[in-house]
Amino acid sequence: MRARRLACLLLAASTLLAACGGLPSTGPVVEGRALGEVLSEPVRVVAVGPVDGASQEAIVRGFLRAGEDTDETHATGRSFLAPQSIDLWRWSSEDVVVYDGDLTVKKVSDDTVEVSAAGMARLTPDGRYIEQPVGTRVKVTLGLTKVGGEWRVELPSSGFGLWLDNDQFNRVYVKRFIHYVSRNGRDLIPDPRWFPIGTRLATTLARAQLSAVPAYLAGAVSTGVPPGTRLAVNAVPVTAGKALVNLSSEALSADPAARAAMWAQLTKTLSQVASVGSVSLAVDNTKLELPGGVTSVASAAELGYDTVNQTIFDTALLRTGDTIRRFDPRYVPDTQASKRPDLKPKDGDIARIPDTWQSLALSADNKQVAAVSGDRTELSIWRATAQTRTVAAFATSLTRPVYDANGYLWVAGSDDQGDDRVFVLDSVSSDPNATANPVSTPWLGKRRVTAMAVSADAARVLIVTTDRSGGDAQLGVSGIVRATNGEPQALAKPLQQAQSLTRIQDVTWLDPTNYAVLGQVGASDPMRPWLATIGAGVDGTREGIGRLNAVPGAVTIMTVGGPRGILIVTSDKRVLARAGSNWPLLERGSDVLVPGG
């Protein structure tokens, strides 16, 4: 019965205002909150206003501190300002500066001070968290004038936003995800933003969800929201756990499939607000109905939409010399008391690859292994039941290949013009002469690709690039633009990540929103694994909080299941498993193969 209802919801050709049956007498079982998921309730932070007789420095510090006030009028902060500066304080639209440690307030003249701090990040008006390189100093010059005999702050004529230390920032802002839809399925692709915590969080999230697809995902995802759609009223009320999103009339132009996608997107996004248990939609105050008379949705999964989680594996493949075998990738201190997985070869396992071939990758279905030659000029594919296939030469300086969930094999290298390109090969094609084709990456310029990792939803790629000399390492996340048959055609210009790292060796996805990266903060630092969230910076680059122990000689990083399942392979062929912040020896080998990793 449930399957028939879902089919009716998703495939009915009538509009969402139509009905195809009554509601069931009992409610469906829906997905609950993820284990460990943090959902912030609105937190009230009250700032303290200026005190009579306060010094210039006290007034400046008090004003900056008042930026964390969750009062939506920011009346306390305005009380520190000279009348002519009140309209220059654009706390709701200007960039937010996130700093680390203490502020330095230096007197420049009798009525001017310079404020500086260790810059940690900037938050753009659309909620993008832009991490700053370690060592960055942020500065601003503020004026001071007497008003009624008391010092007040004069802001720069260009305007001023907020300066918040990291603790303040995390009290005032919260990271949440806006969701878009994969081009070739019903997968929801999360896009990270930061939003002010408060009673209007549901409204702010809904408004953001109605916006266009961001540039780094352009062409890779879509939205069910018709262009021009906005909130009909400037609020999303939440009553008894039900959020009502009242949309403008443009929403009616969506066809049934797009309307279902729009409802799923809004439901997934608004469910991140702790008080929201279900979502209803209306257009110009008229409630919408899904087929079957349904007016409220508790989860996007009810409509057949959800994010794609990484698979957890109890075994992986280990390459030693030219032999490949299954092994237990978990670090278990007491092996006698732990149930071991079945390590017998599985159907399709490749048992042997000559050690002259390097940088092995395993397909998502476990049926293929790809590798590059020792001189990195050739790419070959092994199958247990078919002859080895060597791909016609197409580039040199080939990187480690990686498979996506759709069966495409990704690799980067230098073309015959000496320019670095990203190539894809249809690894499941029946054409024995199929070759690797370049995808469009005009943003790459003269930069070189050194590592890639494709997300489980096959809609995004984490891509590491350097300049020609191997310096200026950058990590970005880029949307994969595909043709109607699923073949990758282009990569959107990446959204930069991990700006605090100066060298990046390798990267892997941990789940739809988190990744692990091998990198260094300073040139003299050892190679170290770091945990990070898309759009939220790298853990542990300041003050050691969340920092994992260094692994000198680390070459590759992968996971068999989230952050706890991380494995590292070193240049001296040690396979290390994560145990807290430490990296005990698990096995010895040159390659660890995880499906699609």
GIFEN-V430421 format. One record per residue. RES is the residue in one small letter. PHI is phi in degrees with one decimal (NA if undefined). D_CENTER is the distance of its C-alpha to the mean C-alpha in whole Angstrom. Layout:
{{RES | PHI | D_CENTER} {RES | PHI | D_CENTER}}
This chain:
{{m | NA | 37} {r | -62.8 | 33} {a | -63.0 | 32} {r | -64.1 | 35} {r | -64.2 | 33} {l | -64.6 | 30} {a | -60.9 | 31} {c | -65.4 | 33} {l | -63.3 | 30} {l | -95.4 | 28} {l | -113.8 | 31} {a | -61.8 | 33} {a | -84.9 | 35} {s | -74.2 | 36} {t | -73.1 | 34} {l | -68.9 | 32} {l | -80.0 | 35} {a | -79.4 | 37} {a | -126.5 | 38} {c | -131.1 | 39} {g | 153.7 | 40} {g | -84.4 | 40} {l | -73.9 | 37} {p | -67.8 | 37} {s | -74.5 | 39} {t | -125.3 | 37} {g | -75.9 | 33} {p | -75.3 | 30} {v | -83.7 | 29} {v | -118.0 | 25} {e | -67.3 | 22} {g | -92.0 | 22} {r | -67.7 | 19} {a | -68.5 | 17} {l | -60.5 | 19} {g | 83.1 | 18} {e | -67.3 | 16} {v | -99.5 | 16} {l | -121.9 | 17} {s | -80.2 | 19} {e | -77.0 | 22} {p | -55.4 | 24} {v | -112.6 | 25} {r | -91.8 | 28} {v | -117.0 | 28} {v | -110.6 | 32} {a | -84.6 | 33} {v | -102.2 | 36} {g | -77.2 | 38} {p | -67.7 | 40} {v | -102.5 | 43} {d | -57.6 | 47} {g | 81.1 | 48} {a | -66.0 | 44} {s | -72.7 | 44} {q | -58.1 | 42} {e | -62.8 | 39} {a | -63.8 | 39} {i | -66.1 | 39} {v | -64.1 | 36} {r | -64.6 | 34} {g | -63.3 | 35} {f | -63.7 | 33} {l | -64.8 | 30} {r | -65.5 | 30} {a | -67.5 | 31} {g | -63.7 | 27} {e | -87.1 | 26} {d | -62.2 | 28} {t | -84.9 | 27} {d | -61.7 | 30} {e | -66.2 | 29} {t | -89.0 | 32} {h | 49.7 | 31} {a | -64.0 | 35} {t | -64.3 | 35} {g | -60.9 | 33} {r | -66.2 | 35} {s | -69.3 | 38} {f | -85.1 | 38} {l | -98.9 | 38} {a | -67.2 | 41} {p | -51.7 | 42} {q | -72.1 | 41} {s | -103.4 | 37} {i | -58.0 | 36} {d | -76.5 | 35} {l | -88.3 | 33} {w | -87.5 | 31} {r | -102.2 | 28} {w | -64.2 | 26} {s | -97.5 | 24} {s | -136.1 | 23} {e | -82.1 | 23} {d | -60.8 | 21} {v | -101.0 | 20} {v | -96.8 | 21} {v | -106.4 | 20} {y | -119.5 | 22} {d | -119.8 | 23} {g | 85.3 | 26} {d | -93.9 | 29} {l | -82.2 | 30} {t | -110.6 | 33} {v | -113.3 | 36} {k | -116.5 | 38} {k | -74.3 | 41} {v | -97.8 | 42} {s | -152.1 | 45} {d | -61.3 | 47} {d | -130.0 | 44} {t | -143.7 | 41} {v | -130.9 | 38} {e | -110.2 | 35} {v | -107.1 | 32} {s | -140.5 | 30} {a | -163.1 | 27} {a | -76.3 | 25} {g | -72.3 | 22} {m | -108.3 | 19} {a | -165.0 | 16} {r | -124.0 | 17} {l | -111.8 | 16} {t | -78.1 | 16} {p | -56.6 | 18} {d | -94.1 | 16} {g | 88.1 | 13} {r | -85.3 | 11} {y | -89.1 | 11} {i | -107.4 | 13} {e | -67.5 | 14} {q | -100.4 | 17} {p | -59.8 | 19} {v | -59.1 | 21} {g | 99.5 | 25} {t | -66.9 | 24} {r | -111.5 | 26} {v | -105.0 | 26} {k | -138.3 | 29} {v | -151.3 | 31} {t | -103.8 | 35} {l | -118.9 | 36} {g | -91.8 | 39} {l | -137.6 | 42} {t | -145.5 | 45} {k | -86.5 | 47} {v | -128.9 | 47} {g | 60.6 | 50} {g | 84.0 | 50} {e | -119.7 | 47} {w | -68.9 | 44} {r | -135.5 | 41} {v | -86.8 | 38} {e | -107.5 | 38} {l | -86.1 | 35} {p | -58.1 | 34} {s | -63.6 | 36} {s | -80.8 | 32} {g | 100.0 | 31} {f | -150.5 | 29} {g | -105.9 | 25} {l | -126.3 | 24} {w | -115.0 | 24} {l | -131.9 | 23} {d | -72.8 | 23} {n | -59.4 | 20} {d | -65.3 | 22} {q | -59.5 | 23} {f | -55.9 | 19} {n | -73.4 | 18} {r | -85.2 | 21} {v | -100.6 | 21} {y | -119.1 | 17} {v | -137.4 | 14} {k | -85.0 | 11} {r | -137.1 | 10} {f | -114.9 | 9} {i | -90.7 | 11} {h | -119.0 | 11} {y | -122.4 | 13} {v | -113.7 | 15} {s | -62.5 | 15} {r | -68.4 | 18} {n | -118.1 | 20} {g | 179.2 | 20} {r | -115.1 | 19} {d | -81.6 | 15} {l | -94.8 | 13} {i | -106.6 | 9} {p | -80.3 | 7} {d | -121.3 | 6} {p | -78.5 | 6} {r | -141.5 | 9} {w | -116.4 | 12} {f | -131.9 | 15} {p | -64.2 | 19} {i | -76.2 | 20} {g | 164.7 | 23} {t | -68.4 | 25} {r | -100.0 | 24} {l | -60.4 | 20} {a | -61.3 | 21} {t | -65.0 | 22} {t | -63.3 | 20} {l | -65.4 | 17} {a | -62.5 | 19} {r | -62.1 | 20} {a | -64.7 | 16} {q | -66.2 | 16} {l | -80.1 | 19} {s | -76.6 | 18} {a | -71.5 | 18} {v | -60.6 | 15} {p | -67.2 | 13} {a | -59.8 | 14} {y | -73.4 | 11} {l | -113.1 | 11} {a | -60.0 | 15} {g | 84.3 | 17} {a | -93.8 | 15} {v | -134.2 | 14} {s | -134.2 | 17} {t | -134.9 | 18} {g | -80.3 | 21} {v | -82.0 | 22} {p | -64.7 | 25} {p | -55.1 | 25} {g | 87.1 | 26} {t | -66.9 | 26} {r | -141.9 | 25} {l | -72.9 | 26} {a | -69.7 | 30} {v | -129.2 | 30} {n | -83.6 | 28} {a | -167.1 | 27} {v | -119.5 | 26} {p | -70.7 | 28} {v | -119.2 | 28} {t | -120.4 | 31} {a | 52.5 | 31} {g | 85.8 | 28} {k | -105.8 | 28} {a | -92.3 | 26} {l | -109.3 | 28} {v | -100.9 | 26} {n | -97.3 | 29} {l | -102.0 | 28} {s | -74.2 | 30} {s | -64.4 | 32} {e | -59.3 | 30} {a | -61.9 | 28} {l | -70.8 | 31} {s | -78.8 | 31} {a | -72.6 | 28} {d | -74.7 | 29} {p | -55.2 | 29} {a | -65.5 | 26} {a | -66.7 | 24} {r | -67.2 | 25} {a | -63.4 | 24} {a | -64.2 | 21} {m | -60.3 | 21} {w | -64.4 | 22} {a | -64.1 | 19} {q | -61.1 | 17} {l | -64.5 | 18} {t | -66.1 | 19} {k | -62.1 | 16} {t | -71.6 | 14} {l | -73.2 | 18} {s | -67.7 | 18} {q | -76.8 | 16} {v | -88.0 | 19} {a | -58.1 | 21} {s | -81.9 | 24} {v | -94.8 | 23} {g | -108.3 | 24} {s | -157.3 | 25} {v | -131.3 | 24} {s | -116.4 | 27} {l | -116.8 | 27} {a | -140.4 | 30} {v | -123.5 | 32} {d | 48.2 | 34} {n | 74.1 | 35} {t | -102.2 | 35} {k | -65.1 | 33} {l | -87.2 | 32} {e | -124.1 | 33} {l | -81.9 | 31} {p | -52.7 | 34} {g | 97.3 | 36} {g | 79.0 | 36} {v | -73.1 | 32} {t | -117.1 | 31} {s | -143.4 | 29} {v | -122.0 | 25} {a | -89.7 | 24} {s | -153.2 | 21} {a | -62.4 | 19} {a | -62.4 | 21} {e | -60.3 | 24} {l | -98.2 | 24} {g | 86.7 | 22} {y | -119.2 | 18} {d | -171.5 | 16} {t | -74.3 | 12} {v | -101.0 | 13} {n | -87.5 | 13} {q | -68.1 | 14} {t | -77.3 | 17} {i | -99.1 | 19} {f | -112.3 | 22} {d | -96.3 | 25} {t | -137.5 | 27} {a | -143.8 | 26} {l | -102.9 | 28} {l | -119.2 | 29} {r | -103.4 | 31} {t | -128.3 | 34} {g | 64.4 | 36} {d | -107.9 | 37} {t | -104.6 | 36} {i | -122.7 | 33} {r | -142.8 | 33} {r | -81.5 | 31} {f | -146.5 | 30} {d | -86.1 | 29} {p | -86.0 | 26} {r | -88.3 | 26} {y | -90.3 | 27} {v | -124.2 | 30} {p | -58.1 | 33} {d | -107.7 | 35} {t | -70.3 | 35} {q | -68.6 | 39} {a | -93.9 | 37} {s | -109.4 | 34} {k | -73.6 | 34} {r | -92.5 | 33} {p | -75.6 | 32} {d | -76.4 | 34} {l | -100.1 | 34} {k | -68.9 | 36} {p | -57.5 | 35} {k | -102.1 | 34} {d | -56.7 | 35} {g | 96.9 | 33} {d | -60.6 | 32} {i | -92.8 | 33} {a | -94.1 | 36} {r | -151.6 | 36} {i | -139.9 | 35} {p | -53.8 | 37} {d | -73.9 | 36} {t | -76.7 | 36} {w | -101.5 | 33} {q | -125.1 | 30} {s | 54.7 | 26} {l | -76.3 | 26} {a | -136.4 | 23} {l | -111.4 | 24} {s | -68.9 | 23} {a | -62.6 | 21} {d | -94.0 | 25} {n | 67.4 | 26} {k | -96.1 | 29} {q | -134.0 | 28} {v | -128.2 | 28} {a | -109.7 | 27} {a | -154.2 | 28} {v | -112.8 | 29} {s | -70.0 | 33} {g | -58.9 | 34} {d | -90.1 | 34} {r | 59.1 | 31} {t | -114.3 | 33} {e | -129.5 | 33} {l | -124.6 | 30} {s | -129.2 | 32} {i | -126.0 | 31} {w | -108.4 | 33} {r | -131.8 | 33} {a | -68.1 | 36} {t | -112.2 | 38} {a | -144.2 | 38} {q | -68.1 | 39} {t | -59.4 | 37} {r | -113.7 | 35} {t | -101.0 | 35} {v | -76.4 | 33} {a | -54.6 | 35} {a | -53.9 | 34} {f | -138.6 | 32} {a | -165.5 | 30} {t | -119.5 | 31} {s | 53.0 | 29} {l | -66.4 | 27} {t | -86.4 | 23} {r | -61.3 | 22} {p | -74.3 | 22} {v | -148.8 | 19} {y | -94.0 | 20} {d | -106.4 | 17} {a | -67.6 | 18} {n | -92.5 | 21} {g | 90.9 | 23} {y | -91.4 | 22} {l | -102.8 | 22} {w | -107.7 | 20} {v | -157.3 | 22} {a | -117.6 | 22} {g | -177.7 | 26} {s | -93.8 | 28} {d | -81.3 | 30} {d | -70.7 | 34} {q | -95.6 | 34} {g | 85.1 | 32} {d | -93.2 | 29} {d | -76.6 | 25} {r | -135.8 | 24} {v | -104.3 | 21} {f | -120.2 | 23} {v | -131.2 | 23} {l | -131.5 | 26} {d | -74.8 | 26} {s | -75.4 | 27} {v | -102.9 | 29} {s | -65.0 | 31} {s | -82.0 | 35} {d | -81.2 | 36} {p | -66.9 | 37} {n | -100.1 | 37} {a | -60.0 | 33} {t | -121.4 | 31} {a | -79.6 | 28} {n | -113.1 | 27} {p | -73.8 | 25} {v | -103.1 | 22} {s | -74.8 | 22} {t | -141.0 | 20} {p | -60.8 | 23} {w | -70.4 | 20} {l | -69.7 | 21} {g | 57.4 | 24} {k | -95.5 | 26} {r | -77.1 | 23} {r | -113.4 | 23} {v | -86.7 | 20} {t | -115.7 | 20} {a | -160.5 | 17} {m | -143.2 | 15} {a | -147.0 | 13} {v | -96.3 | 12} {s | -68.6 | 10} {a | -62.7 | 12} {d | -80.9 | 12} {a | 59.5 | 14} {a | -105.8 | 12} {r | -138.8 | 9} {v | -134.2 | 10} {l | -86.0 | 10} {i | -133.4 | 13} {v | -103.0 | 15} {t | -131.9 | 18} {t | -136.4 | 21} {d | -78.7 | 24} {r | -61.6 | 27} {s | -88.6 | 28} {g | 91.0 | 25} {g | -97.2 | 24} {d | 51.8 | 22} {a | -65.3 | 19} {q | -135.0 | 16} {l | -116.5 | 12} {g | -134.9 | 10} {v | -114.0 | 8} {s | -131.7 | 10} {g | -74.5 | 11} {i | -94.7 | 14} {v | -90.0 | 17} {r | -116.2 | 20} {a | -74.2 | 24} {t | -62.2 | 25} {n | -86.7 | 26} {g | 94.1 | 22} {e | -71.4 | 23} {p | -62.4 | 20} {q | -113.1 | 22} {a | -160.2 | 19} {l | -117.4 | 16} {a | -66.4 | 15} {k | -59.4 | 15} {p | -67.9 | 12} {l | -91.3 | 10} {q | -69.5 | 11} {q | -129.0 | 9} {a | 50.3 | 11} {q | -66.1 | 14} {s | -77.8 | 16} {l | -93.9 | 17} {t | -98.1 | 20} {r | -136.1 | 20} {i | -131.4 | 17} {q | -95.4 | 19} {d | -159.6 | 17} {v | -151.0 | 13} {t | -147.6 | 12} {w | -75.1 | 9} {l | -103.4 | 10} {d | -166.7 | 9} {p | -61.9 | 7} {t | -127.5 | 4} {n | -122.2 | 6} {y | -145.8 | 8} {a | -121.9 | 11} {v | -137.3 | 13} {l | -91.2 | 17} {g | -165.8 | 18} {q | -130.8 | 20} {v | -83.1 | 21} {g | -113.1 | 24} {a | -62.3 | 26} {s | -92.4 | 29} {d | -76.2 | 26} {p | -74.0 | 26} {m | -66.3 | 23} {r | -145.3 | 20} {p | -81.4 | 17} {w | -128.1 | 15} {l | -98.5 | 12} {a | -152.1 | 9} {t | -117.7 | 6} {i | -53.5 | 3} {g | 74.8 | 6} {a | -140.1 | 8} {g | 85.6 | 10} {v | -103.8 | 12} {d | -70.0 | 14} {g | 87.8 | 18} {t | -76.5 | 18} {r | -116.2 | 20} {e | 61.3 | 23} {g | 76.4 | 22} {i | -70.0 | 21} {g | 75.0 | 18} {r | -79.6 | 20} {l | -91.5 | 20} {n | -66.0 | 24} {a | -67.1 | 24} {v | -132.9 | 25} {p | -56.9 | 27} {g | 81.9 | 27} {a | -62.1 | 24} {v | -114.7 | 23} {t | -131.6 | 20} {i | -135.2 | 18} {m | -153.3 | 17} {t | -138.6 | 17} {v | -103.6 | 19} {g | 161.2 | 17} {g | 66.0 | 14} {p | -68.0 | 15} {r | -78.8 | 18} {g | -99.5 | 19} {i | -70.9 | 18} {l | -124.1 | 21} {i | -129.6 | 22} {v | -111.3 | 25} {t | -102.5 | 27} {s | -66.0 | 29} {d | -96.8 | 32} {k | 65.3 | 31} {r | -100.1 | 30} {v | -105.4 | 27} {l | -111.8 | 26} {a | -115.0 | 24} {r | -73.9 | 22} {a | -135.2 | 24} {g | 70.1 | 23} {s | -101.2 | 23} {n | -101.1 | 25} {w | -135.7 | 25} {p | -70.7 | 29} {l | -70.7 | 30} {l | -107.4 | 30} {e | -150.1 | 31} {r | -124.5 | 32} {g | 178.0 | 31} {s | -95.9 | 30} {d | -144.5 | 27} {v | -113.4 | 25} {l | -111.6 | 24} {v | -117.0 | 21} {p | -51.4 | 21} {g | 73.3 | 19} {g | -91.7 | 17}}
